[in-house]
Amino acid sequence: MPPRYTRLTQPLVRDGGELRTASWDEALDRAAAGLRRALDHGKMTGVFSCSKATNELNFAAQKFSRVALRSNNIDSCNRT
């Protein structure tokens, strides 16, 4: 029988290779800082969205990619 996994109920952050519980504010600040570092170093390549998502969600994904990440690279795999 496969192992049972439990749903995460609080955010986790990595400190020195170990995961620890964090507040939502800390987790979101770390995520934003990571995106900022990637942008500053030119390491963001694009966004991949889902063709089964709504038009509104795909629009939001492309808007995020173009405005926040400054990237025109977005694919929604509409070819499937």
N, CA, C and O of each residue as an XYZ file, in Angstrom:
320
protein
N       0.843     -1.179      0.000
C       0.000      0.000      0.000
C       0.891      1.245      0.000
O       1.847      1.311      0.772
N       0.589      2.246     -0.863
C       1.426      3.450     -0.925
C       1.322      4.250      0.379
O       0.321      4.165      1.090
N       2.380      5.036      0.685
C       2.337      5.832      1.913
C       1.245      6.893      1.836
O       0.933      7.401      0.759
N       0.676      7.214      2.972
C      -0.351      8.256      3.032
C       0.321      9.589      3.294
O       1.215      9.703      4.132
N      -0.116     10.572      2.576
C       0.423     11.915      2.749
C      -0.650     12.793      3.359
O      -1.833     12.657      3.047
N      -0.235     13.681      4.218
C      -1.190     14.603      4.819
C      -1.047     15.955      4.145
O       0.023     16.316      3.653
N      -2.110     16.670      4.134
C      -2.148     17.988      3.514
C      -1.408     18.990      4.398
O      -1.534     18.965      5.622
N      -0.638     19.868      3.763
C       0.046     20.916      4.521
C      -0.982     21.928      5.007
O      -1.843     22.359      4.240
N      -0.898     22.300      6.251
C      -1.833     23.269      6.810
C      -1.160     24.586      7.157
O      -1.824     25.550      7.538
N       0.166     24.624      7.025
C       0.910     25.845      7.289
C       2.125     25.870      6.372
O       2.610     24.819      5.953
N       2.617     27.060      6.060
C       3.756     27.135      5.145
C       5.036     26.632      5.798
O       5.218     26.717      7.013
N       5.919     26.105      4.950
C       7.228     25.650      5.382
C       8.288     26.431      4.621
O       8.118     26.725      3.438
N       9.376     26.765      5.293
C      10.517     27.420      4.644
C      11.757     26.603      4.941
O      11.812     25.865      5.925
N      12.750     26.742      4.080
C      13.980     25.967      4.237
C      15.044     26.855      4.873
O      15.350     27.934      4.364
N      15.600     26.397      5.981
C      16.713     27.066      6.657
C      17.847     26.064      6.797
O      17.706     25.055      7.489
N      18.967     26.336      6.145
C      20.113     25.442      6.241
C      19.817     24.028      5.790
O      20.359     23.071      6.343
N      18.961     23.888      4.790
C      18.640     22.562      4.269
C      17.510     21.856      4.995
O      17.076     20.788      4.561
N      17.029     22.421      6.079
C      15.941     21.819      6.845
C      14.666     22.635      6.694
O      14.713     23.864      6.666
N      13.529     21.959      6.597
C      12.245     22.655      6.541
C      11.764     22.964      7.952
O      11.907     22.161      8.874
N      11.188     24.158      8.088
C      10.593     24.533      9.369
C       9.308     25.295      9.112
O       9.121     25.869      8.039
N       8.433     25.300     10.088
C       7.168     26.019     10.001
C       7.429     27.517     10.018
O       8.298     27.997     10.746
N       6.672     28.253      9.213
C       6.822     29.711      9.146
C       5.445     30.351      9.095
O       4.442     29.681      8.848
N       5.409     31.642      9.328
C       4.155     32.391      9.182
C       3.915     32.619      7.694
O       4.838     32.518      6.886
N       2.682     32.925      7.341
C       2.363     33.205      5.942
C       3.128     34.433      5.466
O       3.607     34.465      4.332
N       3.247     35.441      6.321
C       3.985     36.652      5.926
C       5.438     36.328      5.587
O       5.960     36.801      4.578
N       6.092     35.524      6.425
C       7.476     35.162      6.161
C       7.595     34.344      4.880
O       8.492     34.583      4.071
N       6.697     33.383      4.693
C       6.749     32.532      3.503
C       6.538     33.351      2.231
O       7.247     33.159      1.243
N       5.578     34.251      2.253
C       5.324     35.092      1.073
C       6.470     36.060      0.830
O       6.832     36.311     -0.320
N       7.048     36.609      1.897
C       8.207     37.488      1.737
C       9.377     36.742      1.106
O      10.072     37.283      0.246
N       9.593     35.502      1.534
C      10.680     34.702      0.956
C      10.410     34.382     -0.510
O      11.324     34.425     -1.334
N       9.168     34.062     -0.838
C       8.827     33.771     -2.236
C       9.049     35.009     -3.102
O       9.605     34.914     -4.196
N       8.616     36.167     -2.613
C       8.804     37.416     -3.359
C      10.283     37.736     -3.518
O      10.712     38.179     -4.583
N      11.063     37.516     -2.468
C      12.504     37.778     -2.546
C      13.172     36.841     -3.553
O      14.074     37.255     -4.281
N      12.737     35.590     -3.595
C      13.291     34.652     -4.561
C      12.985     35.055     -5.992
O      13.849     34.971     -6.865
N      11.750     35.495     -6.235
C      11.395     35.980     -7.574
C      12.207     37.224     -7.931
O      12.671     37.368     -9.062
N      12.374     38.116     -6.961
C      13.136     39.334     -7.199
C      14.589     39.006     -7.562
O      15.145     39.585     -8.495
N      15.203     38.069     -6.816
C      16.587     37.661     -7.113
C      16.691     37.061     -8.512
O      17.626     37.360     -9.255
N      15.735     36.221     -8.862
C      15.761     35.597    -10.192
C      15.632     36.653    -11.282
O      16.312     36.575    -12.306
N      14.770     37.636    -11.070
C      14.620     38.715    -12.049
C      15.897     39.529    -12.173
O      16.328     39.864    -13.276
N      16.504     39.847    -11.024
C      17.719     40.663    -11.036
C      18.874     39.959    -11.739
O      19.745     40.616    -12.310
N      18.889     38.632    -11.702
C      19.964     37.875    -12.328
C      19.578     37.354    -13.709
O      20.341     36.609    -14.324
N      18.418     37.734    -14.194
C      17.980     37.321    -15.524
C      17.736     35.838    -15.661
O      17.918     35.291    -16.748
N      17.332     35.168    -14.600
C      17.167     33.719    -14.643
C      15.732     33.268    -14.880
O      15.483     32.067    -14.987
N      14.796     34.182    -14.964
C      13.419     33.772    -15.222
C      13.263     33.523    -16.711
O      13.677     34.340    -17.533
N      12.675     32.410    -17.048
C      12.544     32.081    -18.461
C      11.119     32.188    -18.967
O      10.916     32.453    -20.151
N      10.126     31.990    -18.114
C       8.755     32.079    -18.574
C       7.788     31.363    -17.667
O       8.126     30.949    -16.558
N       6.577     31.229    -18.165
C       5.473     30.646    -17.395
C       4.784     29.601    -18.255
O       4.643     29.780    -19.465
N       4.361     28.524    -17.642
C       3.594     27.500    -18.330
C       2.232     27.428    -17.676
O       2.133     27.208    -16.469
N       1.188     27.609    -18.454
C      -0.176     27.563    -17.950
C      -0.867     26.336    -18.528
O      -0.266     25.596    -19.306
N      -2.103     26.116    -18.160
C      -2.824     24.924    -18.587
C      -3.931     25.277    -19.575
O      -4.669     26.242    -19.373
N      -4.040     24.505    -20.623
C      -5.075     24.772    -21.619
C      -6.466     24.480    -21.071
O      -7.459     24.942    -21.634
N      -6.555     23.724    -19.986
C      -7.859     23.417    -19.396
C      -8.317     24.481    -18.409
O      -9.435     24.425    -17.897
N      -7.441     25.457    -18.144
C      -7.808     26.562    -17.253
C      -8.752     27.503    -17.996
O      -8.875     27.441    -19.219
N      -9.400     28.353    -17.255
C     -10.311     29.318    -17.875
C      -9.514     30.364    -18.646
O      -8.321     30.546    -18.406
N     -10.174     31.043    -19.564
C      -9.532     32.134    -20.296
C      -9.044     33.207    -19.337
O      -7.982     33.797    -19.535
N      -9.836     33.455    -18.290
C      -9.469     34.481    -17.321
C      -8.180     34.112    -16.584
O      -7.323     34.966    -16.356
N      -8.048     32.839    -16.214
C      -6.844     32.405    -15.516
C      -5.628     32.443    -16.445
O      -4.546     32.851    -16.025
N      -5.793     32.029    -17.682
C      -4.695     32.113    -18.642
C      -4.320     33.561    -18.924
O      -3.140     33.866    -19.100
N      -5.301     34.460    -18.970
C      -5.012     35.883    -19.144
C      -4.200     36.403    -17.958
O      -3.228     37.136    -18.141
N      -4.601     36.021    -16.738
C      -3.872     36.459    -15.546
C      -2.442     35.928    -15.560
O      -1.516     36.637    -15.166
N      -2.252     34.684    -16.010
C      -0.910     34.098    -16.078
C      -0.036     34.857    -17.076
O       1.125     35.149    -16.789
N      -0.591     35.176    -18.248
C       0.215     35.902    -19.227
C       0.492     37.315    -18.760
O       1.570     37.848    -19.025
N      -0.453     37.936    -18.070
C      -0.250     39.283    -17.541
C       0.849     39.264    -16.470
O       1.704     40.149    -16.442
N       0.825     38.260    -15.593
C       1.856     38.109    -14.573
C       3.221     37.921    -15.218
O       4.200     38.538    -14.800
N       3.286     37.064    -16.239
C       4.552     36.810    -16.919
C       5.093     38.076    -17.560
O       6.282     38.374    -17.441
N       4.235     38.818    -18.235
C       4.694     40.004    -18.958
C       5.001     41.183    -18.049
O       5.996     41.879    -18.253
N       4.163     41.415    -17.052
C       4.327     42.594    -16.201
C       5.267     42.324    -15.027
O       6.241     43.052    -14.837
N       4.990     41.300    -14.248
C       5.776     41.054    -13.033
C       7.134     40.439    -13.338
O       8.138     40.834    -12.745
N       7.178     39.469    -14.263
C       8.422     38.775    -14.560
C       9.184     39.381    -15.730
O      10.326     39.008    -15.998
N       8.546     40.319    -16.427
C       9.143     40.978    -17.597
C       9.579     39.965    -18.650
O      10.666     40.075    -19.219
N       8.721     38.980    -18.902
C       9.031     37.932    -19.864
C       7.852     37.746    -20.813
O       6.699     37.722    -20.382
N       8.139     37.619    -22.080
C       7.091     37.310    -23.064
C       6.951     35.818    -23.275
O       6.178     35.383    -24.129
N       7.682     35.035    -22.517
C       7.667     33.579    -22.692
C       6.569     32.959    -21.840
O       6.727     32.773    -20.633
N       5.462     32.644    -22.488
C       4.355     31.967    -21.808
C       3.753     30.972    -22.777
O       3.590     31.251    -23.965
N       3.429     29.811    -22.249
C       2.826     28.750    -23.060
C       1.648     28.195    -22.295
O       1.758     27.928    -21.098
N       0.531     28.017    -22.957
C      -0.629     27.451    -22.297
C      -0.994     26.087    -22.889
O      -2.104     25.603    -22.666
N      -0.117     25.483    -23.611
C      -0.250     24.156    -24.234
C      -1.613     23.971    -24.906
O      -2.234     22.916    -24.779
N      -2.068     24.990    -25.614
C      -3.349     24.906    -26.294
C      -3.315     23.983    -27.495
O      -4.338     23.799    -28.155
N      -2.184     23.408    -27.790
C      -2.061     22.515    -28.938
C      -2.656     21.143    -28.650
O      -2.844     20.354    -29.576
N      -2.955     20.842    -27.396
C      -3.441     19.491    -27.057
C      -4.933     19.376    -27.232
O      -5.503     18.312    -26.991
